[in-house]
Amino acid sequence: MRSIAVINQKGGVGKTTSSVNLSAALADRGHRVCLLDLDPQAHASLHLGITAIDGEASMYEVLCGDASMAQARRRVNDRLCVVPSNLDLAAAELELAGEVGREMILRDKLEDDDESFDYLILDCPPSLGVLTVNALVAVNEVFLPLQPHFLALHGLSKLLRTVEVVSRRLNSHLRLSGVMLCMYDSNTRLAAEVSTDITDFFLASKGSREFYRSAKFFETRVRRNIRLAEAPSFGQSIFQYAPDSNGAVDYQSLAEEVIAQTSTATGAAVKAAA
């Protein structure tokens, strides 16, 4: 199973849109996928038409109560599940502040989960607090969505340092394995220039940074598309709402790159074992 945290401390860069639609695209390709909504705004849950109702377990009860992943999980279709969030999760930062080993809670809950998936995707909040650290400790990979805009680069080094610290101190398996450009406007020179700057930054740093030495800069550019913005209000992924749109085409292409990346890693692991 590939476990992937989709993170960026800056909001509005396509993080939740990518988490939801990449999950849906992978499920459409026949893979079993579970999406964990770790954002108190619950946008990923709402995007898929799932609402955490009072009396039912949610991500809050998983992290701060006795609920298991199985009790909180909701089924979207035969191959896609979601563990929903709600505003109660905003209190988790304070409630977990005094807990011993608070960074390990999500990891322990996942280890106790009997159901297996091909992909586990975590939609993280736009911050670097306890919830995001829990995600980084629980997974093996990080996907970084970026908007090709100057301000989107602001704070990138801080984010990468946080991931590196978690990798070094709490989760030695953690790696930045994918960088994806979202809200891309191919008609602007700025998008091309910023894309080049991002590519150059990672290429120049790969040799000195073990935790993202194998990072893939995905070739797919998720274009700015109004259908992607409309889909959440209908509680549908882009493939249900507008399957012929540019947004659907782009996330299908991104999913194919992720699947190819999985196949390459699996092949390398088998070869190494032999």
C-alpha contacts under 8 A as a table, 3 or more apart, distances in Angstrom:
res1	aa1	res2	aa2	distance
1	M	116	S	7.63
1	M	117	F	6.10
1	M	118	D	4.65
1	M	119	Y	5.58
1	M	120	L	7.21
2	R	118	D	6.34
2	R	119	Y	4.94
2	R	120	L	6.18
2	R	140	N	7.31
2	R	141	E	7.65
2	R	262	T	7.98
3	S	119	Y	5.95
3	S	120	L	4.58
3	S	121	I	6.03
3	S	122	L	7.91
3	S	138	A	8.00
3	S	139	V	4.92
3	S	140	N	5.66
3	S	141	E	6.16
4	I	119	Y	7.62
4	I	120	L	6.11
4	I	121	I	4.90
4	I	122	L	6.16
4	I	139	V	5.80
4	I	140	N	6.48
4	I	141	E	4.72
4	I	142	V	5.37
4	I	143	F	6.62
5	A	121	I	5.88
5	A	122	L	4.61
5	A	123	D	6.38
5	A	124	C	6.85
5	A	135	A	6.32
5	A	136	L	6.66
5	A	139	V	6.54
5	A	141	E	6.31
5	A	142	V	4.83
5	A	143	F	6.13
6	V	15	K	6.51
6	V	19	S	6.59
6	V	121	I	7.19
6	V	122	L	5.97
6	V	123	D	5.41
6	V	124	C	6.15
6	V	142	V	5.91
6	V	143	F	4.82
6	V	144	L	5.97
6	V	145	P	7.23
7	I	15	K	6.75
7	I	123	D	6.99
7	I	124	C	5.50
7	I	125	P	7.38
7	I	126	P	7.27
7	I	132	T	7.79
7	I	142	V	7.07
7	I	143	F	6.59
7	I	144	L	5.68
7	I	145	P	7.12
8	N	11	G	7.20
8	N	13	V	7.88
8	N	15	K	7.06
8	N	124	C	7.83
8	N	125	P	7.93
8	N	126	P	5.89
8	N	127	S	7.35
8	N	144	L	6.37
8	N	145	P	6.78
8	N	146	L	7.84
8	N	159	L	7.23
9	Q	125	P	7.27
9	Q	126	P	4.10
9	Q	127	S	4.43
9	Q	128	L	6.27
9	Q	159	L	7.05
10	K	13	V	6.94
10	K	126	P	5.55
10	K	127	S	7.32
10	K	152	A	7.19
11	G	14	G	7.91
11	G	15	K	7.72
11	G	126	P	5.49
12	G	15	K	7.34
13	V	145	P	6.58
13	V	146	L	5.76
13	V	147	Q	5.19
13	V	152	A	7.46
13	V	182	C	6.64
13	V	183	M	7.23
14	G	17	T	5.15
14	G	18	S	5.84
14	G	145	P	6.56
14	G	146	L	7.48
14	G	147	Q	7.47
14	G	182	C	5.85
14	G	183	M	6.92
15	K	18	S	5.25
15	K	19	S	6.16
15	K	123	D	7.24
15	K	145	P	5.86
16	T	19	S	4.94
16	T	20	V	6.10
16	T	43	H	7.00
16	T	44	A	5.83
16	T	123	D	6.12
17	T	20	V	5.42
17	T	21	N	6.04
17	T	44	A	7.55
17	T	228	L	7.43
18	S	21	N	5.31
18	S	22	L	5.56
18	S	145	P	7.70
18	S	251	Y	7.76
19	S	22	L	5.49
19	S	23	S	6.06
19	S	35	L	7.68
19	S	44	A	7.52
19	S	121	I	6.81
19	S	122	L	7.28
19	S	123	D	5.87
20	V	23	S	5.20
20	V	24	A	6.20
20	V	35	L	7.48
20	V	44	A	6.12
20	V	47	H	7.31
20	V	48	L	7.54
20	V	237	S	6.89
21	N	24	A	4.89
21	N	25	A	5.93
21	N	237	S	5.87
21	N	238	I	6.54
21	N	239	F	7.85
21	N	251	Y	6.42
22	L	25	A	5.02
22	L	26	L	6.13
22	L	251	Y	6.00
22	L	252	Q	7.63
22	L	254	L	7.27
22	L	255	A	5.98
23	S	26	L	5.28
23	S	27	A	6.22
23	S	33	V	6.32
23	S	34	C	7.60
23	S	35	L	6.82
23	S	80	L	7.47
23	S	121	I	7.05
24	A	27	A	5.06
24	A	28	D	6.10
24	A	80	L	6.96
24	A	237	S	6.72
24	A	239	F	7.63
25	A	28	D	5.02
25	A	29	R	6.37
25	A	239	F	7.68
25	A	251	Y	6.63
25	A	252	Q	5.70
25	A	255	A	5.98
26	L	29	R	5.10
26	L	30	G	6.80
26	L	31	H	5.69
26	L	32	R	7.77
26	L	33	V	7.13
26	L	255	A	5.84
26	L	259	I	7.94
27	A	30	G	5.24
27	A	31	H	4.77
27	A	32	R	5.84
27	A	33	V	5.97
27	A	79	R	5.48
27	A	80	L	5.89
28	D	31	H	7.17
28	D	79	R	7.86
30	G	79	R	7.15
31	H	79	R	6.54
31	H	117	F	7.87
31	H	118	D	5.97
31	H	119	Y	7.44
32	R	79	R	4.66
32	R	80	L	6.16
32	R	117	F	5.06
32	R	118	D	5.16
32	R	119	Y	6.52
33	V	79	R	6.11
33	V	80	L	4.97
33	V	81	C	6.38
33	V	117	F	5.63
33	V	118	D	5.98
33	V	119	Y	4.84
33	V	120	L	5.90
33	V	121	I	7.53
34	C	80	L	5.85
34	C	81	C	4.69
34	C	82	V	5.53
34	C	83	V	7.58
34	C	117	F	6.71
34	C	119	Y	6.50
34	C	120	L	5.01
34	C	121	I	6.32
35	L	80	L	7.66
35	L	81	C	6.18
35	L	82	V	4.60
35	L	83	V	6.36
35	L	120	L	6.05
35	L	121	I	4.87
35	L	122	L	5.82
35	L	123	D	7.33
36	L	59	M	7.86
36	L	82	V	5.73
36	L	83	V	4.89
36	L	84	P	6.71
36	L	120	L	7.55
36	L	121	I	6.20
36	L	122	L	4.70
36	L	123	D	6.15
37	D	42	A	6.50
37	D	44	A	6.01
37	D	45	S	6.47
37	D	59	M	7.17
37	D	82	V	7.26
37	D	83	V	6.05
37	D	84	P	5.38
37	D	85	S	5.47
37	D	122	L	6.22
37	D	123	D	5.19
37	D	124	C	6.94
38	L	42	A	7.61
38	L	59	M	6.92
38	L	84	P	7.99
38	L	85	S	6.36
38	L	89	L	7.86
38	L	122	L	6.85
38	L	123	D	5.75
38	L	124	C	5.08
38	L	125	P	6.20
38	L	131	L	6.67
38	L	132	T	7.78
39	D	42	A	5.51
39	D	43	H	7.40
39	D	85	S	6.62
39	D	86	N	7.86
39	D	89	L	7.49
39	D	123	D	6.81
39	D	124	C	5.59
39	D	125	P	4.35
39	D	126	P	7.79
40	P	85	S	5.97
40	P	86	N	5.24
40	P	87	L	4.76
40	P	88	D	6.89
40	P	89	L	4.99
40	P	90	A	5.27
40	P	125	P	7.28
41	Q	85	S	7.48
41	Q	86	N	6.34
41	Q	87	L	6.08
42	A	45	S	5.34
42	A	46	L	6.27
42	A	84	P	6.91
42	A	85	S	4.92
42	A	86	N	5.26
42	A	87	L	7.27
43	H	46	L	5.08
43	H	47	H	5.88
44	A	47	H	5.03
44	A	48	L	6.64
44	A	84	P	7.80
44	A	123	D	7.20
45	S	48	L	5.47
45	S	49	G	6.46
45	S	50	I	5.00
45	S	51	T	6.38
45	S	82	V	7.03
45	S	83	V	7.73
45	S	84	P	5.20
45	S	85	S	6.59
46	L	49	G	4.84
46	L	50	I	5.25
46	L	51	T	6.12
46	L	232	P	6.75
46	L	235	G	5.92
47	H	50	I	7.45
47	H	231	A	7.22
47	H	232	P	4.18
47	H	233	S	7.04
47	H	234	F	7.53
47	H	235	G	4.69
47	H	236	Q	5.85
47	H	237	S	6.72
48	L	76	V	7.24
48	L	232	P	7.16
48	L	235	G	4.75
48	L	236	Q	5.05
48	L	237	S	6.21
49	G	232	P	7.99
49	G	234	F	7.42
49	G	235	G	3.88
49	G	236	Q	6.35
50	I	74	R	7.63
50	I	76	V	7.93
50	I	84	P	6.89
50	I	235	G	7.57
51	T	84	P	6.92
51	T	85	S	7.91
51	T	86	N	7.85
52	A	56	E	6.67
52	A	57	A	7.44
52	A	58	S	6.08
52	A	84	P	5.94
52	A	85	S	6.32
52	A	86	N	6.15
53	I	56	E	5.55
56	E	72	A	7.29
57	A	60	Y	7.59
57	A	61	E	5.61
57	A	62	V	7.30
57	A	67	A	6.39
57	A	71	Q	6.28
57	A	72	A	4.65
58	S	61	E	5.40
58	S	62	V	6.45
58	S	72	A	4.97
58	S	73	R	7.68
58	S	83	V	6.46
58	S	84	P	5.44
58	S	85	S	5.62
58	S	86	N	7.35
59	M	62	V	4.94
59	M	63	L	6.25
59	M	72	A	6.80
59	M	83	V	6.25
59	M	84	P	5.95
59	M	85	S	5.19
59	M	86	N	7.77
59	M	89	L	7.08
60	Y	63	L	5.34
60	Y	64	C	5.73
60	Y	65	G	7.21
60	Y	85	S	6.78
60	Y	86	N	7.53
60	Y	88	D	6.29
60	Y	89	L	4.88
60	Y	92	A	7.00
61	E	64	C	5.21
61	E	65	G	4.41
61	E	66	D	6.41
61	E	67	A	5.38
61	E	72	A	7.95
62	V	65	G	5.61
62	V	66	D	6.24
62	V	67	A	4.71
62	V	68	S	5.75
62	V	69	M	6.55
62	V	72	A	7.23
62	V	106	L	7.89
62	V	109	K	7.49
63	L	66	D	7.89
63	L	67	A	7.97
63	L	92	A	7.58
63	L	105	I	6.41
63	L	106	L	6.48
64	C	92	A	6.69
64	C	95	E	7.31
64	C	96	L	7.23
67	A	71	Q	6.15
67	A	72	A	6.89
68	S	71	Q	5.23
68	S	72	A	6.50
68	S	109	K	6.68
68	S	113	D	7.35
69	M	72	A	5.24
69	M	73	R	5.93
69	M	83	V	7.35
69	M	109	K	6.73
69	M	110	L	6.98
69	M	113	D	6.20
70	A	73	R	5.28
70	A	113	D	6.83
70	A	115	E	7.79
72	A	83	V	5.69
72	A	84	P	7.29
73	R	81	C	6.53
73	R	82	V	5.67
73	R	83	V	4.45
73	R	84	P	7.21
74	R	81	C	5.57
74	R	82	V	5.29
74	R	83	V	6.02
74	R	84	P	7.40
75	R	78	D	7.26
75	R	80	L	6.33
75	R	81	C	4.37
75	R	82	V	6.39
76	V	79	R	7.83
76	V	80	L	5.48
76	V	81	C	5.34
76	V	82	V	7.01
77	N	80	L	5.28
77	N	81	C	6.99
85	S	88	D	7.93
85	S	89	L	6.74
86	N	89	L	5.95
87	L	90	A	5.59
87	L	91	A	7.97
88	D	91	A	5.78
88	D	92	A	7.48
89	L	92	A	5.19
89	L	93	E	7.97
90	A	93	E	6.60
91	A	94	L	5.60
91	A	95	E	6.19
92	A	95	E	4.94
92	A	96	L	5.73
92	A	131	L	7.79
93	E	96	L	5.59
93	E	97	A	6.18
93	E	129	G	7.29
93	E	130	V	5.89
93	E	131	L	7.11
94	L	97	A	5.19
95	E	98	G	7.04
95	E	99	E	7.81
96	L	99	E	5.10
96	L	102	R	6.04
96	L	130	V	7.88
97	A	102	R	7.35
98	G	102	R	7.92
99	E	102	R	5.22
101	G	104	M	5.55
101	G	105	I	7.04
102	R	105	I	5.60
102	R	130	V	7.71
102	R	134	N	7.66
103	E	106	L	7.51
103	E	130	V	6.68
103	E	133	V	6.17
103	E	134	N	4.80
103	E	137	V	6.83
104	M	107	R	5.28
104	M	108	D	6.19
104	M	134	N	6.13
104	M	137	V	6.53
104	M	138	A	7.23
105	I	108	D	5.26
105	I	109	K	6.28
105	I	134	N	6.89
106	L	109	K	5.06
106	L	110	L	6.20
106	L	134	N	5.83
106	L	135	A	6.97
106	L	138	A	6.13
107	R	110	L	5.21
107	R	111	E	6.22
107	R	134	N	7.20
107	R	135	A	7.79
107	R	137	V	6.54
107	R	138	A	4.20
107	R	139	V	7.71
108	D	111	E	5.07
108	D	112	D	6.35
108	D	138	A	7.97
109	K	112	D	5.19
109	K	113	D	6.49
110	L	113	D	5.09
110	L	138	A	7.63
111	E	114	D	7.94
113	D	116	S	7.90
117	F	120	L	6.62
122	L	135	A	6.96
124	C	131	L	7.33
124	C	132	T	5.77
124	C	135	A	7.24
125	P	128	L	7.88
125	P	131	L	7.35
125	P	132	T	6.62
127	S	132	T	6.98
128	L	131	L	7.66
128	L	132	T	5.53
128	L	133	V	6.80
128	L	159	L	7.82
128	L	162	T	7.78
129	G	132	T	5.55
129	G	133	V	6.25
130	V	133	V	5.09
130	V	134	N	6.03
131	L	134	N	5.12
131	L	135	A	6.40
132	T	135	A	5.01
132	T	136	L	6.27
133	V	136	L	4.98
133	V	137	V	6.16
133	V	166	V	7.45
134	N	137	V	5.23
134	N	138	A	6.17
135	A	138	A	5.12
135	A	139	V	6.32
136	L	139	V	5.62
136	L	140	N	7.66
136	L	141	E	7.98
136	L	142	V	7.65
136	L	163	V	7.30
136	L	166	V	6.97
136	L	171	N	7.62
136	L	174	L	7.23
137	V	140	N	7.94
137	V	166	V	7.02
137	V	167	S	7.99
137	V	170	L	6.29
137	V	171	N	5.43
137	V	174	L	7.63
138	A	171	N	7.99
139	V	142	V	7.79
139	V	174	L	6.76
140	N	171	N	8.00
140	N	173	H	5.46
140	N	174	L	4.45
140	N	175	R	6.27
141	E	173	H	8.00
141	E	174	L	5.45
141	E	175	R	4.94
141	E	176	L	5.66
141	E	177	S	5.87
142	V	174	L	7.44
142	V	175	R	6.18
142	V	176	L	4.61
142	V	177	S	5.86
142	V	178	G	6.73
143	F	176	L	6.32
143	F	177	S	6.16
143	F	178	G	4.66
143	F	179	V	5.77
143	F	180	M	7.44
144	L	176	L	7.68
144	L	178	G	6.24
144	L	179	V	4.78
144	L	180	M	6.23
145	P	179	V	5.95
145	P	180	M	4.84
145	P	181	L	5.85
145	P	182	C	6.46
146	L	152	A	6.45
146	L	153	L	7.84
146	L	179	V	7.35
146	L	180	M	6.15
146	L	181	L	4.97
146	L	182	C	5.93
147	Q	152	A	5.73
147	Q	181	L	5.70
147	Q	182	C	5.18
147	Q	183	M	5.91
147	Q	184	Y	6.87
148	P	152	A	6.82
148	P	181	L	6.55
148	P	182	C	7.33
148	P	183	M	7.52
148	P	184	Y	6.44
148	P	190	L	7.47
148	P	191	A	4.97
148	P	192	A	7.68
148	P	194	V	5.40
148	P	195	S	5.89
149	H	152	A	5.29
149	H	153	L	7.05
149	H	190	L	7.05
149	H	191	A	6.49
149	H	194	V	6.28
150	F	153	L	5.53
150	F	154	H	7.10
150	F	194	V	6.74
151	L	154	H	5.15
152	A	155	G	7.76
152	A	156	L	7.66
153	L	156	L	5.34
154	H	157	S	7.83
155	G	158	K	5.19
155	G	159	L	6.30
156	L	159	L	5.12
156	L	160	L	6.23
157	S	160	L	5.09
157	S	161	R	6.10
158	K	161	R	5.06
158	K	162	T	6.27
159	L	162	T	5.15
159	L	163	V	6.39
160	L	163	V	5.10
160	L	164	E	6.07
161	R	164	E	4.94
161	R	165	V	6.08
162	T	165	V	5.15
162	T	166	V	6.31
163	V	166	V	5.22
163	V	167	S	6.11
164	E	167	S	4.92
164	E	168	R	6.09
164	E	211	F	6.41
165	V	168	R	5.07
165	V	169	R	5.96
165	V	170	L	7.85
166	V	169	R	5.27
166	V	170	L	5.09
166	V	171	N	5.98
166	V	172	S	7.95
166	V	174	L	7.82
167	S	170	L	5.92
167	S	171	N	4.70
167	S	172	S	4.90
167	S	173	H	6.78
167	S	174	L	5.16
167	S	175	R	7.25
167	S	211	F	7.06
168	R	171	N	6.53
168	R	172	S	5.73
169	R	172	S	7.15
171	N	174	L	5.65
174	L	211	F	6.87
175	R	211	F	4.69
175	R	212	Y	5.65
175	R	214	S	7.95
175	R	215	A	7.78
176	L	211	F	6.08
176	L	212	Y	4.69
176	L	214	S	7.55
176	L	215	A	5.61
177	S	212	Y	6.43
177	S	214	S	6.15
177	S	215	A	3.99
177	S	216	K	5.77
178	G	215	A	5.20
178	G	216	K	4.73
178	G	217	F	5.89
178	G	218	F	6.68
179	V	215	A	7.18
179	V	216	K	6.28
179	V	217	F	4.88
179	V	218	F	6.06
180	M	217	F	6.43
180	M	218	F	5.50
180	M	219	E	7.93
180	M	220	T	7.37
180	M	221	R	7.11
180	M	222	V	7.97
181	L	184	Y	6.59
181	L	195	S	7.86
181	L	218	F	7.79
181	L	220	T	7.56
181	L	221	R	5.39
181	L	222	V	6.21
182	C	221	R	6.26
182	C	222	V	4.66
182	C	223	R	6.39
182	C	224	R	7.27
183	M	222	V	5.89
183	M	223	R	5.11
183	M	224	R	4.14
183	M	225	N	7.46
184	Y	191	A	6.70
184	Y	221	R	6.20
184	Y	222	V	5.82
184	Y	223	R	4.38
184	Y	224	R	5.31
185	D	188	T	6.00
185	D	191	A	6.34
185	D	223	R	6.02
185	D	224	R	6.03
186	S	189	R	7.72
186	S	191	A	6.68
186	S	192	A	7.28
186	S	223	R	7.67
188	T	191	A	5.66
188	T	192	A	7.08
189	R	192	A	5.28
189	R	193	E	6.19
190	L	193	E	5.04
190	L	194	V	6.00
191	A	194	V	5.33
191	A	195	S	5.99
192	A	195	S	5.09
192	A	196	T	6.22
193	E	196	T	5.16
193	E	197	D	6.27
194	V	197	D	4.91
194	V	198	I	6.15
195	S	198	I	5.19
195	S	199	T	6.20
196	T	199	T	5.10
196	T	200	D	6.07
197	D	200	D	5.14
197	D	201	F	6.06
198	I	201	F	5.06
198	I	202	F	6.42
199	T	202	F	5.44
199	T	203	L	6.15
199	T	217	F	7.31
200	D	203	L	5.09
200	D	204	A	5.94
201	F	204	A	5.30
201	F	205	S	6.25
202	F	205	S	5.10
202	F	206	K	5.90
203	L	206	K	5.46
203	L	207	G	7.94
204	A	207	G	7.14
205	S	208	S	5.60
205	S	209	R	6.14
206	K	209	R	5.31
206	K	210	E	7.19
206	K	212	Y	6.33
206	K	213	R	4.57
206	K	214	S	7.72
207	G	210	E	7.34
207	G	213	R	6.46
208	S	213	R	7.92
209	R	212	Y	5.93
209	R	213	R	5.94
210	E	213	R	5.12
211	F	214	S	7.78
212	Y	215	A	5.04
218	F	221	R	7.69
218	F	254	L	7.33
218	F	257	E	7.13
220	T	250	D	6.60
220	T	253	S	6.41
220	T	254	L	5.68
221	R	250	D	6.93
222	V	247	G	6.77
222	V	250	D	5.35
222	V	251	Y	6.97
223	R	246	N	7.04
223	R	247	G	6.71
223	R	250	D	7.19
224	R	247	G	7.74
225	N	228	L	5.61
225	N	229	A	7.15
225	N	246	N	6.69
225	N	247	G	5.97
226	I	229	A	5.17
226	I	230	E	6.33
227	R	230	E	4.99
227	R	231	A	6.09
227	R	238	I	7.22
227	R	241	Y	7.85
227	R	242	A	6.67
227	R	245	S	7.01
227	R	247	G	6.89
228	L	231	A	5.53
228	L	232	P	7.72
228	L	238	I	6.15
228	L	247	G	6.00
229	A	232	P	6.75
230	E	233	S	5.89
230	E	234	F	7.36
231	A	234	F	5.48
231	A	235	G	6.62
231	A	236	Q	5.57
231	A	237	S	6.17
231	A	238	I	5.87
231	A	241	Y	5.80
231	A	242	A	7.83
232	P	235	G	4.94
232	P	236	Q	5.87
232	P	237	S	7.09
233	S	236	Q	7.73
234	F	241	Y	7.65
236	Q	239	F	7.75
236	Q	240	Q	5.80
236	Q	241	Y	5.89
237	S	240	Q	5.47
237	S	241	Y	6.25
238	I	241	Y	5.00
238	I	242	A	5.43
238	I	243	P	6.26
238	I	247	G	6.79
238	I	248	A	5.65
239	F	242	A	5.71
239	F	243	P	4.32
239	F	244	D	7.92
239	F	248	A	5.74
240	Q	243	P	6.05
242	A	245	S	5.47
242	A	248	A	6.98
243	P	248	A	5.50
243	P	249	V	7.77
244	D	248	A	6.38
244	D	249	V	7.05
245	S	248	A	5.35
245	S	249	V	6.46
246	N	249	V	5.03
246	N	250	D	6.04
247	G	250	D	5.19
247	G	251	Y	6.27
248	A	251	Y	5.34
248	A	252	Q	6.07
249	V	252	Q	5.20
249	V	253	S	6.23
250	D	253	S	5.07
250	D	254	L	6.18
251	Y	254	L	4.84
251	Y	255	A	6.04
252	Q	255	A	5.12
252	Q	256	E	6.32
253	S	256	E	5.12
253	S	257	E	6.48
254	L	257	E	5.14
254	L	258	V	6.35
255	A	258	V	5.00
255	A	259	I	6.12
256	E	259	I	5.07
256	E	260	A	6.09
257	E	260	A	5.04
257	E	261	Q	6.08
258	V	261	Q	4.95
258	V	262	T	6.23
259	I	262	T	4.98
259	I	263	S	6.28
260	A	263	S	5.05
260	A	264	T	6.20
261	Q	264	T	5.16
261	Q	265	A	6.21
262	T	265	A	5.18
262	T	266	T	6.08
263	S	266	T	5.09
263	S	267	G	6.06
264	T	267	G	5.14
264	T	268	A	6.16
265	A	268	A	5.10
265	A	269	A	6.17
266	T	269	A	5.10
266	T	270	V	6.22
267	G	270	V	5.18
267	G	271	K	6.16
268	A	271	K	5.09
268	A	272	A	6.09
269	A	272	A	5.07
269	A	273	A	6.14
270	V	273	A	5.11
270	V	274	A	6.25
271	K	274	A	5.15
